[in-house]
Amino acid sequence: MIYRTNEYLGYPDRISVPAGETVKFQLSSKRDKVNVEVLRLRCGDVDAAGPGFKYEVMESGVDGVHACLDQEIRPGSCAVIEHGGALVPSGAAWSFGAYVWPTLIADNAKAIMGNWCAATERGYALEIDAEGYPVLVLGAARFALKVKVAARVWSFVSATLDPVRKTATLSLIVPADSTVPTMAHAETFALSGDPALDSGLDFLIAAQHLDEAARYTAHFDGKIEAPRVFSRALDAEMLRVFDWQPRTGATTAGLVAFWDFSDGITGLSVKDISPNCLNGRLHQLPRRGVTGFFWSGAVHDFRLAPKEYAAIHFHSDDIYDCQWQTTLMLDVPDGWRTGVYSLRLTPVGDTPEPDCESYVTFFVTPGKKTKRADLVVVLSVATYLAYANSALRLYQVHFETLMEHVLWLPMDDVFMQEHPEIGQSTYDCHVDGSGRCYSSWLRPVLSTRPRGYWFNLINDTHILDWLEEKGIAYDVITDVELDREGSRALKPYRAMMTPTHPEYYSFNMMNGIMEYQNAGGRHISMGGNGFYWRCGFHPAAPEALEVRRGMAGTRTWESAPGEVHLAGTGEPGSLWRHSGFAPQKLVGAGFSAMINDTCGYYLRQPDSEDPRAAFIFEGTGRREKFGDFGFRYNGAVGSEIDRLDYELGTPRHALLLATSEGLGAGALPTPEEFRTMVDGLDGTQNALVRADMVFFETPNGGAVFASGSITFGMSLGYNNYDNNISAITLNVVKRFLDPEPFAMPALA
C-alpha cells in the first residue's frame, strides 16, 4: 500500500520536551479537521523485512478531532526596519543606495531596499529586474537603467530624488576597489505628478511588500552591504564613498540611516549607526559572517576584521520559522517514559482512509519527577536537522553514481519537488547555487517521520527496539540537551549510548562527552561517521543548526573562501579533525570510508583475546564472522565506517577488537584520508578503508566501546535478536552498567 503521508504537515515548537512540561504543535492541511493521537515509537521502520513498525498508543489530552488551518509557508529572508515615517522621502531631496553582489538574476525582480508595496503601488524602492537592469520604483512608475548589473560582481546601485527639479537619477557604479571606480552609469528621468512614496509600511532591505499583511516578495538573492539613506541630493560617487565616516562619531548633514552589517554579526538585528538609530531585525535567517566588498583576503575569521564582513547574504528560499498558528498544545504527563514520540494525524470523515496518515515527531526527555535509568541514549537531533528534507536525489547529478543504483523517488521526494518552500537540508543548495548552512525544526521535517526517510532517526530506533527487547532500562535525551547543558546532561547516568550516525556535533557536545568520559562515565558508540562535522545551534535562533562545510571532508558543496566560521558563534566550522579534535580522540575511531556497494562483517583481532576485553566476546567463537547479516544493508559493516588511528588521537592503550572484511570496490575513502590521487584507493586494496571495533578505559573507572559502523545497529534484531552482534552488544551494555570500575592499564 502506498501511504499518503503529506495530507497533514506540522512541527513542534520545541523538538524535545521534558515529561511534565508542554509542547505546542503547528499543523496545516487543506482539510479543515484532523484526528490526533500520540504514539511512543519503539521501532519506526515500516520495512516489512525488518523488526516491524512498533509503537504504543499513549492516552493524552490532545486525543481526538481538532480544527486545522491551511497555513502557507513564505520563505525568503530580508531585513525589516520599523521607522515611523522617518524613511519616507521628504525635504528638498532624497538619496539612497547600497552595495550589491547578486547571485541569481532571473525569473522576477529582486528588491534591494525601500518601502514599496506591490498590492497598493505605493512607496519607493530600488530593485534589479528579471534581466538584471537596475530599476527605481516610485509609486506606480518604474524607471530602468540601460546597463545591467553582473552576477557575483560588486556594484553600487543608488538613486536620488529631486522634487524641486521634478527629476530622479538612477546610478550604477562598478568599482575596482574601495576608492577607484572603473565603470559608472547614470540616467536622469523626469517625474510627472506627485508619486505616492509613503506606503505606510516598514522599510525593507532585500525584499518588497506583497501586501499590507506583512507578507514579502521580490526577495533578493545575493549579498547586500552598507545600505544608506540621505535627505539631501548626493551624486552617486559621493554617496558611495561616504561609507565609514560616521564611525568617528561625527554627524553628517542629511544622514537619515546607515545600516552597518558588520556590527552584531552573531545576532539577528541590523544596526543603524546614524543618530536616528533606525535599527532593524532579520527575517528568516539570512547568512551573516560572509565576505563583503572590502574583504582583503588577509583574514578568514570575521571576528578579526568585522568591517571586511559587512555584508549579509540573502536568499529567496531562506526558511527558519514558518510562523504558523498553534493548532494544539500537549501537556506531557509526568509519568510518560522518555523516548521518540509522534503525533499520528489522520482524516476525519465517514469514509475510512487507511492509506492516509501523517506524523510529527518529537522527543520526550526526563522531567523533574522522572526516575532515571542507569543508561541514557543520546539521540542525534543535530544530525537529523543537517539531513532534514534532503533533496540530493532530486538535484545532485551524481547521486545515482554515488549510490550505485537507479534513482527512485519516494512520495516525500515528489512532495518536496512540488513544494520547495518547506526548505531543504544542509547538503542541498539554495536556488542561487550557494550551499544551505541553516536547518531548523520550526518547519515540517519529512525525514524524521515513520513511513518516510529511513536513514538516521529510523535507523536509530532499531537500537531502541533492541533495548526494549532485551529488557534494558534506558532514558532518552537528545544532543540539544547536551549542547545546552554540557556534561551535566549526562551526569545522572552510569553509561551513555550514541546511536547509528552522530555526525554533527557542537563544541559543547564534544567537550561534554569528553568531560563525562574522563569523570568515569562509560560511552557505547553504536555508529559510524560520528563526531565528524563541527557545527552549532545559532544562539540568536536556537532552533536552527548552522553548518559551514569548509573546503574538505565528504561534502556536496564548499564554503566560499573566508566563510568557514559559524556566524552564530564565530568558531570555525568544517571538520572536527581540522580543529584538532578528531573523533579518534573521543571514541577511538573516526570516519574512514563510505560503502556504496557490498557491506562487510568483522573478524576478531589479537587484541580481542586481551583479558581486558574478555567480557565483550563471551559466548561467541574466535573465528566467527561478526555481522555478515543485517536489515536493509545485509551487513554490520556498511554505509559509513570508522577506523582506529593513533596519530589522530586514538588512545595508545586502546584495543583493536575486530576489523572489517568483505568490502569491495564501492568502499572508498573519505577525501581527507588521502592526499594524492593514486590507484588502489578502494576497499579491495586500501588498508585504510576499514571499520574497526575499539575498546579502551578512561580515567576514574570509565570506558569506551566503539562499533565503527553505521549499520552495526541494523544487525541487532536479525534472527529474532539472536546473533553475535546482539550478543557482544549485550555483553558491553551489561558490563558498562556494572558499577565495578574499569582499571586503566599501565602504559609502557
Phi and psi in degrees as a GROMACS rama.xvg file:
@    title "Ramachandran Plot"
@    xaxis  label "Phi"
@    yaxis  label "Psi"
@TYPE xy
-92.1535  119.231  ILE-2
-89.1842  141.646  TYR-3
-90.7153  103.986  ARG-4
-102.391  0.107677  THR-5
-121.108  20.607  ASN-6
-66.1335  -28.9263  GLU-7
-127.114  137.747  TYR-8
-123.599  155.758  LEU-9
-174.243  173.148  GLY-10
-158.281  154.424  TYR-11
-90.1287  156.967  PRO-12
-77.7083  -20.3817  ASP-13
-135.893  133.991  ARG-14
-75.1008  -27.634  ILE-15
-133.826  141.083  SER-16
-134.725  128.198  VAL-17
-67.0272  144.213  PRO-18
-54.8399  135.129  ALA-19
96.7731  -4.72003  GLY-20
-115.103  -178.36  GLU-21
-115.181  142.075  THR-22
-128.827  138.219  VAL-23
-101.348  146.012  LYS-24
-122.387  134.241  PHE-25
-107.628  115.515  GLN-26
-117.578  155.794  LEU-27
-147.067  142.396  SER-28
-165.557  155.344  SER-29
-76.1641  -14.6625  LYS-30
-83.1353  142.642  ARG-31
-88.6771  -3.44422  ASP-32
-138.242  153.526  LYS-33
-143.113  140.429  VAL-34
-96.9691  129.089  ASN-35
-118.806  135.956  VAL-36
-142.646  160.141  GLU-37
-112.271  130.55  VAL-38
-114.484  141.102  LEU-39
-101.579  118.333  ARG-40
-84.6828  131.675  LEU-41
-96.3147  -47.0205  ARG-42
-137.95  122.447  CYS-43
-94.4988  6.29388  GLY-44
-87.5284  114.635  ASP-45
-86.0845  0.159691  VAL-46
-59.6169  123.066  ASP-47
-64.778  -20.9094  ALA-48
-82.4983  -5.04021  ALA-49
-101.156  -159.573  GLY-50
-64.9005  -20.8866  PRO-51
104.514  156.653  GLY-52
-76.315  110.412  PHE-53
-121.263  132.657  LYS-54
-159.467  165.522  TYR-55
-122.368  129.678  GLU-56
-79.3601  124.818  VAL-57
-102.407  127.101  MET-58
-70.158  128.664  GLU-59
-143.908  170.42  SER-60
-77.4428  -6.28654  GLY-61
-104.974  3.76951  VAL-62
-60.0722  139.837  ASP-63
115.199  -161.37  GLY-64
-92.0668  136.435  VAL-65
-130.626  147.947  HIS-66
-68.3653  145.761  ALA-67
-135.314  134.373  CYS-68
-98.6346  153.682  LEU-69
-90.7006  101.558  ASP-70
-108.126  126.891  GLN-71
-83.732  157.292  GLU-72
-109.224  127.139  ILE-73
-120.901  91.928  ARG-74
-75.5857  171.994  PRO-75
115.991  124.554  GLY-76
-98.2538  160.071  SER-77
-170.145  174.522  CYS-78
-109.133  136.743  ALA-79
-117.882  124.746  VAL-80
-122.104  115.479  ILE-81
-79.9955  129.813  GLU-82
-132.228  -7.05499  HIS-83
56.4199  30.7549  GLY-84
90.634  -6.04654  GLY-85
-67.3439  -21.3156  ALA-86
-104.309  20.1975  LEU-87
-92.248  126.991  VAL-88
-52.3796  132.879  PRO-89
-153.268  167.946  SER-90
81.072  -158.983  GLY-91
-75.5814  -29.147  ALA-92
-161.427  168.826  ALA-93
-148.968  123.87  TRP-94
-125.116  139.941  SER-95
-156.693  150.915  PHE-96
-176.793  177.673  GLY-97
-164.213  156.088  ALA-98
-75.6929  138.991  TYR-99
-135.069  147.378  VAL-100
-135.732  79.7225  TRP-101
-70.0633  140.944  PRO-102
-112.71  -12.2539  THR-103
-146.164  116.388  LEU-104
-120.033  94.4082  ILE-105
-173.483  161.81  ALA-106
73.7049  -54.9451  ASP-107
-154.398  173.444  ASN-108
-64.3789  150.062  ALA-109
-120.917  115.182  LYS-110
-77.0099  143.793  ALA-111
-101.404  -55.5167  ILE-112
-164.552  152.673  MET-113
145.516  -176.442  GLY-114
-120.915  17.9654  ASN-115
-67.1229  144.406  TRP-116
-120.562  124.713  CYS-117
-66.9323  -35.9958  ALA-118
-69.9557  -37.8468  ALA-119
-101.219  -12.7665  THR-120
53.1613  41.7015  GLU-121
-119.849  149.935  ARG-122
106.323  -172.566  GLY-123
-141.061  158.481  TYR-124
-166.377  155.283  ALA-125
-102.531  138.738  LEU-126
-149.68  171.36  GLU-127
-117.296  126.092  ILE-128
-79.0364  -179.102  ASP-129
-65.3318  -16.3043  ALA-130
-102.261  -4.6554  GLU-131
102.423  7.61559  GLY-132
-86.9226  133.18  TYR-133
-63.6579  140.139  PRO-134
-133.066  136.843  VAL-135
-104.852  123.909  LEU-136
-107.948  123.78  VAL-137
-129.372  100.422  LEU-138
60.3428  -123.177  GLY-139
-88.6832  -2.40239  ALA-140
-98.4584  147.976  ALA-141
-132.329  136.189  ARG-142
-129.077  124.868  PHE-143
-114.818  139.559  ALA-144
-78.7451  152.076  LEU-145
-91.3721  9.11564  LYS-146
-120.809  134.823  VAL-147
-86.3943  151  LYS-148
-79.7058  156.979  VAL-149
-105.956  144.025  ALA-150
-67.9168  137.917  ALA-151
58.547  34.6977  ARG-152
-130.731  132.239  VAL-153
-71.7212  130.249  TRP-154
-134.393  158.347  SER-155
-114.928  116.749  PHE-156
-109.838  131.953  VAL-157
-151.322  168.643  SER-158
-149.007  152.47  ALA-159
-131.507  129.57  THR-160
-103.599  131.254  LEU-161
-125.837  90.7946  ASP-162
-66.9809  -22.998  PRO-163
-68.4094  -47.7845  VAL-164
-84.1799  -6.50232  ARG-165
59.0586  46.7762  LYS-166
-133.425  160.009  THR-167
-136.255  135.033  ALA-168
-116.29  129.306  THR-169
-113.58  132.395  LEU-170
-133.517  151.791  SER-171
-136.309  124.627  LEU-172
-122.495  131.191  ILE-173
-113.991  97.285  VAL-174
-82.5375  147.802  PRO-175
-76.1749  -34.5063  ALA-176
-151.23  -160.214  ASP-177
-74.7606  -8.36547  SER-178
-126.544  -28.0623  THR-179
-110.933  111.652  VAL-180
-78.1782  137.628  PRO-181
-102.763  -18.2398  THR-182
-151.99  132.042  MET-183
-142.327  134.418  ALA-184
-134.857  140.796  HIS-185
-149.146  150.629  ALA-186
-144.905  137.761  GLU-187
-107.199  134.365  THR-188
-117.905  143.869  PHE-189
-81.5298  136.879  ALA-190
-101.396  138.815  LEU-191
-117.82  135.738  SER-192
71.5401  -165.858  GLY-193
-116.361  99.1231  ASP-194
-61.7263  145.937  PRO-195
-78.6308  97.3548  ALA-196
-95.2731  -3.84601  LEU-197
-111.348  104.8  ASP-198
-82.1576  -13.96  SER-199
75.8488  12.8687  GLY-200
-117.974  171.546  LEU-201
-60.6645  156.083  ASP-202
-85.2042  133.337  PHE-203
-118.678  143.504  LEU-204
-115.56  123.42  ILE-205
81.7439  16.8358  ALA-206
-164.369  169.746  ALA-207
-126.431  163.147  GLN-208
-77.873  127.785  HIS-209
-74.4335  -41.9532  LEU-210
-153.448  -165.228  ASP-211
-93.4646  13.3918  GLU-212
-106.626  30.4555  ALA-213
58.0837  37.1935  ALA-214
-109.642  136.958  ARG-215
-114.214  157.577  TYR-216
-148.453  -177.287  THR-217
51.6914  42.4623  ALA-218
-65.6678  136.692  HIS-219
-78.2925  136.664  PHE-220
-107.952  111.1  ASP-221
140.245  -170.171  GLY-222
-98.8363  143.26  LYS-223
-127.809  139.533  ILE-224
-137.032  139.21  GLU-225
52.9878  54.027  ALA-226
-63.9804  142.608  PRO-227
-146.483  152.412  ARG-228
-136.067  134.492  VAL-229
-126.615  146.616  PHE-230
-98.4604  45.3107  SER-231
-157.403  164.871  ARG-232
-79.8718  126.104  ALA-233
-132.074  137.007  LEU-234
-72.0288  163.908  ASP-235
-58.7476  -41.4418  ALA-236
-69.4698  -38.7107  GLU-237
-62.8788  -40.6582  MET-238
-64.8026  -39.249  LEU-239
-68.1703  -48.3723  ARG-240
-79.6224  -3.63212  VAL-241
-54.6448  -39.0586  PHE-242
7.86057  -80.0629  ASP-243
-105.292  8.72887  TRP-244
-57.3724  -41.4607  GLN-245
-63.0147  -14.9063  PRO-246
-66.6474  -19.0993  ARG-247
-78.4347  -9.39307  THR-248
92.9067  -3.459  GLY-249
-73.3096  147.24  ALA-250
-90.1749  133.376  THR-251
-108.712  129.651  THR-252
-59.2195  130.238  ALA-253
81.4391  -1.06535  GLY-254
-68.136  121.019  LEU-255
-98.4398  -44.6835  VAL-256
-159.033  145.01  ALA-257
-145.822  107.773  PHE-258
-90.2096  115.385  TRP-259
-98.045  99.0114  ASP-260
-74.2367  -6.71461  PHE-261
-79.2384  -12.0875  SER-262
-91.9991  120.371  ASP-263
77.3057  40.9587  GLY-264
-59.3745  -32.3913  ILE-265
-79.6568  -1.05689  THR-266
-111.141  -172.132  GLY-267
-117.741  23.1698  LEU-268
-119.167  157.563  SER-269
-118.193  135.583  VAL-270
-102.981  130.398  LYS-271
-92.4367  119.381  ASP-272
-91.1713  7.6495  ILE-273
-78.0102  166.227  SER-274
-61.6602  -16.969  PRO-275
-78.6927  -16.9619  ASN-276
51.422  49.7893  CYS-277
-85.6449  67.3031  LEU-278
-72.4934  156.736  ASN-279
-135.824  -177.624  GLY-280
-126.511  152.272  ARG-281
-93.1594  137.409  LEU-282
-109.588  130.572  HIS-283
63.2469  30.6755  GLN-284
52.7502  66.679  LEU-285
-68.8813  171.541  PRO-286
-91.6177  125.066  ARG-287
-108.017  -176.243  ARG-288
66.6959  33.2278  GLY-289
-113.413  152.912  VAL-290
-67.4638  143.415  THR-291
-112.394  -169.558  GLY-292
-59.6513  -33.0313  PHE-293
-94.2149  10.4632  PHE-294
-65.2787  126.856  TRP-295
-93.5258  -17.971  SER-296
85.5389  -5.14734  GLY-297
-74.829  -25.9929  ALA-298
-128.398  154.29  VAL-299
-125.232  10.021  HIS-300
-122.215  115.49  ASP-301
-61.384  -21.1371  PHE-302
-68.8021  -24.1692  ARG-303
-83.2197  -26.4648  LEU-304
-149.368  69.4429  ALA-305
-58.4246  -28.9143  PRO-306
-65.9239  -20.8663  LYS-307
-84.0456  -4.12911  GLU-308
-122.282  39.1748  TYR-309
-89.1329  33.1961  ALA-310
-121.698  160.136  ALA-311
-127.375  134.088  ILE-312
-96.0327  108.886  HIS-313
-94.4779  151.473  PHE-314
-136.462  143.331  HIS-315
-72.1611  -12.5648  SER-316
-118.485  19.4678  ASP-317
-62.7945  138.304  ASP-318
-146.969  123.847  ILE-319
-117.445  -48.8847  TYR-320
-137.178  119.814  ASP-321
-66.4248  -22.193  CYS-322
59.306  38.2538  GLN-323
-75.8561  156.499  TRP-324
-70.7049  148.552  GLN-325
-72.3983  131.001  THR-326
-91.3238  -41.1493  THR-327
-156.25  158.837  LEU-328
-124.684  128.775  MET-329
-105.927  118.884  LEU-330
-87.6088  105.895  ASP-331
-72.0165  121.12  VAL-332
-60.5778  148.663  PRO-333
-58.4622  -31.4669  ASP-334
-87.0934  -1.77653  GLY-335
-68.2691  138.193  TRP-336
-69.4394  149.326  ARG-337
-67.2436  160.659  THR-338
151.82  -168.443  GLY-339
-91.7691  124.64  VAL-340
-122.469  154.895  TYR-341
-143.23  140.363  SER-342
-75.84  130.769  LEU-343
-101.124  123.754  ARG-344
-114.06  121.782  LEU-345
-132.891  158.184  THR-346
-68.4102  156.917  PRO-347
-109.592  129.204  VAL-348
168.507  172.185  GLY-349
-77.9914  -23.5871  ASP-350
-98.5643  119.591  THR-351
-61.1968  142.689  PRO-352
-129.864  75.0667  GLU-353
-66.1575  -14.5312  PRO-354
-93.1247  9.47124  ASP-355
-123.46  107.554  CYS-356
-155.375  138.927  GLU-357
-123.098  163.212  SER-358
-136.904  148.998  TYR-359
-129.266  115.532  VAL-360
-93.1326  142.981  THR-361
-150.525  175.526  PHE-362
-127.863  135.763  PHE-363
-102.351  126.803  VAL-364
-114.291  171.175  THR-365
-61.1866  136.925  PRO-366
-99.5468  -174.366  GLY-367
-63.8228  -27.62  LYS-368
-103.278  4.58536  LYS-369
-73.8617  130.454  THR-370
-80.7924  119.307  LYS-371
-76.2258  143.435  ARG-372
-82.3767  175.466  ALA-373
-85.8872  -18.462  ASP-374
-115.644  136.757  LEU-375
-124.206  136.332  VAL-376
-100.908  123.639  VAL-377
-99.8086  100.523  VAL-378
-76.0796  151.808  LEU-379
-98.6017  70.1681  SER-380
-61.6807  -38.9045  VAL-381
-58.278  -42.1914  ALA-382
-68.7726  -41.0518  THR-383
-58.8771  -38.6196  TYR-384
-71.3916  -39.8201  LEU-385
-58.3183  -34.411  ALA-386
-96.943  2.74111  TYR-387
-60.268  123.038  ALA-388
60.07  39.473  ASN-389
-57.6217  130.34  SER-390
-114.507  25.1924  ALA-391
-58.3652  -38.1242  LEU-392
-63.6697  -25.6082  ARG-393
-85.2867  -38.8997  LEU-394
-122.559  -10.8537  TYR-395
-89.1145  114.722  GLN-396
-66.1241  -20.2719  VAL-397
-94.2966  7.9648  HIS-398
-64.5734  -43.317  PHE-399
-61.8612  -39.6259  GLU-400
-65.1922  -41.7842  THR-401
-60.9318  -45.719  LEU-402
-87.2104  -13.3614  MET-403
54.9144  40.9274  GLU-404
-153.994  162.662  HIS-405
-65.2059  140.256  VAL-406
-63.5846  133.555  LEU-407
-133.499  144.595  TRP-408
-115.958  110.45  LEU-409
-63.4148  164.319  PRO-410
-61.7708  -30.9896  MET-411
-64.8072  -35.8218  ASP-412
-64.3955  -41.6659  ASP-413
-61.1239  -42.2974  VAL-414
-62.9919  -43.1298  PHE-415
-65.3215  -34.2592  MET-416
-67.7577  -34.535  GLN-417
-81.4242  -21.916  GLU-418
-132.552  67.2421  HIS-419
-65.4488  -11.6749  PRO-420
-65.4434  -16.6792  GLU-421
-73.3737  -9.80484  ILE-422
85.2282  156.948  GLY-423
-118.477  -166.181  GLN-424
-94.3665  175.112  SER-425
-77.1835  2.36556  THR-426
-92.7388  -10.1262  TYR-427
-100.523  174.129  ASP-428
-117.183  153.228  CYS-429
-69.3528  170.904  HIS-430
-63.4304  -19.678  VAL-431
-90.9312  4.17654  ASP-432
91.9306  -9.81633  GLY-433
-79.7692  147.255  SER-434
-67.4127  148.745  GLY-435
-83.3013  121.372  ARG-436
-106.975  -1.93695  CYS-437
-123.65  145.295  TYR-438
-147.165  130.7  SER-439
-123.407  154.219  SER-440
-92.3443  2.42709  TRP-441
-86.9221  46.1842  LEU-442
-162.167  162.702  ARG-443
-64.52  125.943  PRO-444
-112.591  106.839  VAL-445
-75.9581  -22.2939  LEU-446
-86.171  4.36642  SER-447
-115.527  26.2069  THR-448
-115.541  146.315  ARG-449
-57.6743  154.436  PRO-450
65.7651  17.364  ARG-451
-127.765  -138.796  GLY-452
-57.4225  125.942  TYR-453
-90.7891  -3.07137  TRP-454
-84.5616  167.887  PHE-455
57.0633  -102.809  ASN-456
-57.5334  -45.7259  LEU-457
-63.0636  -40.1771  ILE-458
-61.8121  -40.3374  ASN-459
-61.6184  -31.5179  ASP-460
-68.501  -17.1062  THR-461
-62.599  -36.0243  HIS-462
-68.8848  -42.9357  ILE-463
-62.1196  -40.4609  LEU-464
-60.4002  -41.6959  ASP-465
-65.6326  -42.7641  TRP-466
-60.6793  -41.142  LEU-467
-63.3734  -44.1578  GLU-468
-61.6719  -38.4743  GLU-469
-86.2357  -0.638308  LYS-470
70.6771  29.6367  GLY-471
-92.9171  119.895  ILE-472
-69.6515  136.087  ALA-473
-151.967  155.581  TYR-474
-108.116  161.553  ASP-475
-120.313  129.132  VAL-476
-126.182  178.624  ILE-477
-121.291  168.784  THR-478
-71.2445  -7.87206  ASP-479
-65.1839  -45.6119  VAL-480
-63.1211  -38.5814  GLU-481
-64.1986  -39.4586  LEU-482
-66.085  -42.0543  ASP-483
-75.8166  -33.9891  ARG-484
-113.385  -12.4366  GLU-485
64.3621  -145.321  GLY-486
-64.9332  -18.1681  SER-487
-60.7022  -29.2508  ARG-488
-68.2078  -23.3543  ALA-489
-101.099  -15.572  LEU-490
-55.3519  -35.4171  LYS-491
-69.5855  -5.94774  PRO-492
-113.785  141.721  TYR-493
-73.9662  -36.0216  ARG-494
-139.995  149.124  ALA-495
-122.757  156.333  MET-496
-133.264  127.633  MET-497
-101.908  143.64  THR-498
-87.1377  -148.403  PRO-499
-70.6965  -24.9223  THR-500
-156.528  65.5843  HIS-501
-83.0013  66.6142  PRO-502
-76.5017  -37.0778  GLU-503
-105.263  118.76  TYR-504
-136.613  138.609  TYR-505
-89.1915  171.472  SER-506
-56.6947  -46.9664  PHE-507
-66.2756  -35.502  ASN-508
-65.534  -50.4621  MET-509
-59.6036  -48.1665  MET-510
-72.0988  -29.6291  ASN-511
-63.0124  -44.122  GLY-512
-67.8223  -43.0271  ILE-513
-61.1719  -42.4165  MET-514
-63.9562  -40.7317  GLU-515
-62.1211  -46.8296  TYR-516
-62.4492  -42.3456  GLN-517
-71.1411  -17.6186  ASN-518
-90.0764  4.47658  ALA-519
107.344  1.93398  GLY-520
-71.2534  152.515  GLY-521
-108.367  137.481  ARG-522
-124.899  120.574  HIS-523
-105.357  105.538  ILE-524
-93.9422  107.092  SER-525
-92.6468  1.91965  MET-526
-125.634  -164.755  GLY-527
-133.594  168.662  GLY-528
46.0285  51.0461  ASN-529
-98.8428  151.259  GLY-530
56.9185  44.0271  PHE-531
-100.147  -56.3349  TYR-532
-94.3261  133.635  TRP-533
-83.8514  124.077  ARG-534
-140.245  -174.883  CYS-535
-163.683  148.199  GLY-536
-81.1813  130.662  PHE-537
-66.9575  120.335  HIS-538
-57.6122  -33.9376  PRO-539
-88.6174  -9.57042  ALA-540
-139.795  70.7699  ALA-541
-66.2891  -10.2505  PRO-542
-87.3907  1.72113  GLU-543
-114.101  133.593  ALA-544
-90.2551  138.226  LEU-545
-114.146  133.761  GLU-546
-131.709  130.328  VAL-547
-118.267  126.73  ARG-548
-78.6944  -18.7195  ARG-549
67.3213  -151.92  GLY-550
-131.839  27.4747  MET-551
-153.319  173.424  ALA-552
93.7015  169.89  GLY-553
-77.1442  110.608  THR-554
-147.605  156.72  ARG-555
-107.085  -7.49341  THR-556
-153.488  163.707  TRP-557
-117.095  148.176  GLU-558
-65.7774  143.912  SER-559
-66.3966  153.077  ALA-560
-53.1548  132.914  PRO-561
83.6021  2.56408  GLY-562
-123.748  38.6725  GLU-563
-88.8237  -22.2197  VAL-564
-79.8117  141.561  HIS-565
-68.7028  128.468  LEU-566
-66.1108  -31.9111  ALA-567
-71.4899  -32.2254  GLY-568
-124.793  -19.9443  THR-569
86.623  -12.9731  GLY-570
-72.8971  157.37  GLU-571
-66.8613  144.613  PRO-572
-90.1807  -137.325  GLY-573
68.7965  -155.154  SER-574
-83.7714  145.559  LEU-575
-61.1179  -31.2179  TRP-576
-57.0517  -35.7501  ARG-577
-84.1018  -4.54142  HIS-578
-100.188  10.4038  SER-579
78.4814  15.4872  GLY-580
-132.292  63.7393  PHE-581
-62.4481  152.549  ALA-582
-54.8999  -28.748  PRO-583
-58.5702  -31.6137  GLN-584
-67.1113  -30.2747  LYS-585
-87.7369  -49.8105  LEU-586
-125.358  5.69141  VAL-587
91.607  -19.6195  GLY-588
-137.353  149.141  ALA-589
-141.914  166.822  GLY-590
-53.2265  127.039  PHE-591
-116.373  -45.4625  SER-592
-160.023  158.625  ALA-593
-104.438  143.032  MET-594
-115.771  114.583  ILE-595
-106.502  1.1206  ASN-596
-133.078  -115.653  ASP-597
-73.2285  131.35  THR-598
-78.4996  163.556  CYS-599
-121.184  -162.528  GLY-600
-144.921  177.546  TYR-601
-108.206  147.546  TYR-602
-121.049  138.124  LEU-603
-65.0874  146.219  ARG-604
-109.841  166.873  GLN-605
-53.0444  -34.8041  PRO-606
-61.6062  -20.4104  ASP-607
-67.6059  -14.8429  SER-608
-94.2575  -0.667677  GLU-609
-64.2763  134.826  ASP-610
-55.5129  -26.1241  PRO-611
-63.8562  -26.8091  ARG-612
-109.06  9.26933  ALA-613
-57.4431  -35.956  ALA-614
-64.1065  -27.0599  PHE-615
-67.4428  -40.0031  ILE-616
-103.571  15.0506  PHE-617
-57.2974  133.902  GLU-618
84.6262  5.67305  GLY-619
-124.805  166.261  THR-620
-94.3863  158.254  GLY-621
-67.8274  -33.6784  ARG-622
-113.025  21.6447  ARG-623
-68.1953  152.941  GLU-624
-87.8373  115.808  LYS-625
-92.1189  111.134  PHE-626
85.2843  32.6947  GLY-627
-84.6164  45.7523  ASP-628
-165.123  169.466  PHE-629
154.568  157.486  GLY-630
-75.9903  140.978  PHE-631
68.0443  -45.8264  ARG-632
-100.609  -17.865  TYR-633
66.0913  22.6159  ASN-634
-175.042  146.962  GLY-635
-78.9693  -12.3844  ALA-636
-111.224  101.799  VAL-637
-167.057  172.679  GLY-638
67.1231  -81.1126  SER-639
-139.231  137.238  GLU-640
-131.543  157.276  ILE-641
-122.578  151.98  ASP-642
-134.033  158.757  ARG-643
-72.3245  143.834  LEU-644
-158.111  107.158  ASP-645
-64.7647  -34.6349  TYR-646
-65.8929  -28.7244  GLU-647
-90.8478  -1.26464  LEU-648
124.012  0.241617  GLY-649
-56.6242  127.191  THR-650
-55.4424  140.343  PRO-651
-63.6891  -22.1477  ARG-652
-93.628  6.01654  HIS-653
-66.4645  145.324  ALA-654
-100.563  129.86  LEU-655
-86.8999  98.3523  LEU-656
-77.174  -41.7784  LEU-657
-156.249  153.668  ALA-658
-134.014  150.476  THR-659
-71.7587  153.893  SER-660
-137.654  161.396  GLU-661
87.4503  10.3594  GLY-662
-82.001  150.344  LEU-663
-114.923  -160.829  GLY-664
-69.7767  -16.6366  ALA-665
-86.2818  2.46842  GLY-666
-95.1441  111.499  ALA-667
-125.804  143.387  LEU-668
-70.5734  154.156  PRO-669
-68.9974  153.344  THR-670
-57.5333  -33.7713  PRO-671
-75.0635  -4.71796  GLU-672
-87.2951  -9.54111  GLU-673
-140.238  150.626  PHE-674
-105.129  -21.2925  ARG-675
-135.467  139.715  THR-676
-74.2604  116.43  MET-677
-138.522  166.66  VAL-678
-68.5323  158.51  ASP-679
81.6835  27.6634  GLY-680
-83.8448  -18.2541  LEU-681
-82.1949  176.667  ASP-682
-67.3562  -12.9749  GLY-683
-81.0748  -17.1142  THR-684
-130.783  -18.8089  GLN-685
-98.981  115.614  ASN-686
-67.7454  -17.6753  ALA-687
-83.4186  -11.7756  LEU-688
-89.6171  92.3858  VAL-689
-163.46  160.911  ARG-690
-107.039  133.554  ALA-691
-116.927  134.856  ASP-692
-96.1462  125.48  MET-693
-129.227  146.73  VAL-694
-139.223  139.139  PHE-695
-156.686  157.23  PHE-696
-91.3804  154.908  GLU-697
-122.376  167.109  THR-698
-58.9604  157.451  PRO-699
63.2985  29.8482  ASN-700
89.4401  10.2316  GLY-701
-91.1633  177.843  GLY-702
-162.319  161.581  ALA-703
-133.047  135.163  VAL-704
-123.144  130.66  PHE-705
-125.844  130.584  ALA-706
-81.2948  -34.0858  SER-707
82.3095  15.0725  GLY-708
-154.85  138.476  SER-709
-61.6562  -39.2251  ILE-710
-84.8829  0.337509  THR-711
-53.3417  -47.6779  PHE-712
-67.9525  -20.0122  GLY-713
-79.9857  -4.29766  MET-714
-98.5803  -10.051  SER-715
-60.2638  -40.8887  LEU-716
-89.0719  -1.00258  GLY-717
-60.7974  144.765  TYR-718
55.403  46.6745  ASN-719
56.6179  40.7833  ASN-720
71.0875  11.1019  TYR-721
-108.649  90.5482  ASP-722
-159.847  170.245  ASN-723
-74.5711  -24.9307  ASN-724
-68.049  -43.6372  ILE-725
-60.9393  -40.3853  SER-726
-65.403  -47.2966  ALA-727
-71.3404  -32.6058  ILE-728
-65.6981  -41.0582  THR-729
-63.6923  -39.1493  LEU-730
-60.6969  -43.1945  ASN-731
-64.7053  -47.1789  VAL-732
-60.6687  -46.3431  VAL-733
-61.139  -44.1727  LYS-734
-70.1503  -37.1619  ARG-735
-69.6879  -23.6697  PHE-736
-88.0869  -10.4599  LEU-737
-71.8661  129.023  ASP-738
-66.9219  -13.958  PRO-739
-60.1188  125.726  GLU-740
-65.6212  147.704  PRO-741
-79.9255  149.996  PHE-742
-107.425  125.813  ALA-743
-67.2943  131.755  MET-744
-71.692  153.963  PRO-745
-72.4118  131.574  ALA-746
-94.2974  137.214  LEU-747
